[in-house]
Amino acid sequence: MSGVEHSSYYDRKLRQSPALIRARRPYLVKNTLVGLGITAFALGVYAYTIRAVGQDDFDDVQVPASPQPSIQQRTPGKDQQSSQIQAQVQALAKK
């Protein structure tokens, strides 16, 4: 079987039975109103956030005149690093 045993609320094609429709009828309006309320709240928060962020003009952010070097350009090469490490080890060995 498909893992779902026979239910009195669904037929063999998994369509709602009249009993399920009758059982859900009292909650239809309430569930619709709650769903609309949650959707309205989420859209309101989204609109407020977009509006609040859109008002910022970023005048307080300083933009550098020239681009900063990338991390790869700022770090010394592996050869330089290894020679620096060796020099440090030798300096420590002398102490």
N, C-alpha and C positions, 0 to 999 in steps of 0.2 A: 504494500500500500504506500501511499504518499506520506505517511507519518501522521496524518490527521485522521482521527477516527470519525465516525459518523456523528454529526451534530444536528440537532433538530432545528437550528437556526439557518443552516445552509443546505442547499440541495447538492446533487452529485456534481454539478458544474460550478460549485462554489458561489452561487448567486444567493442573495438574501431571500429568506423565506418571508411570507407575510407575518409570521410570528415575530421575527426579528424587527421588521419594520414597525410593528405595533409596539414592541418593547422600547424602541429607540425614540418614538414619536414625542413623549413628554420632555425629553432632553434636547430635542433638536433646536429649539429657539434659544435655550440657555447656552448650549454649547456654541452656537453661532455667535451670540453676543459676546461671550468670553473670548472666542477666537478673534473677532473684530476688535475687541478692546486690546488684546495683546498685540495685534498687528499695528493698531494705531499708536500704541505706546512705543513700539520698536521704531516705527517710521518717524515719530516725533523726536526720539532721542537721536536718530540719524540726522534729521534735518537740523536740529539744534547744534549738533557737533559740527556739521559742515558749515553752518552759518558762523559759529564761534571761531573756527579755524580760519575761515575766509576773511575775517576782520583783521587778522594779524598782518602787519605790513613788513615785519622782519627788519625794521630800521636799526634795531639794537645789535644785529648780527654783523660783525666786521668781516668783510670779504678781503682776502689777501690780494695784493697787487699782482703777484706772480704765483704760479702754481707751486705747491709744495712737492718736493721730490718724493717718489714712491718709497715704500719700505725697502724694496730691493736695492734702490739706489743709495739709501741712507746707511744700510748695513754694510760693513766691510766684507770683502770676498772671503771665501773659505781659506785661501792661502794666507791672507792677512790675519784671519782669526787664529789659525793654527800657529803662526809665528808669534802672535801675541800671547797665546796660551803657553807656548814653550818658554817665552821670556819670563812669564810670571812664575812658571815652575822652577826655572833656574834661579830666579830671585829668591824664592822661598827656600830652595835647597841651600843657598849660601848662608841663610840665617841660621 
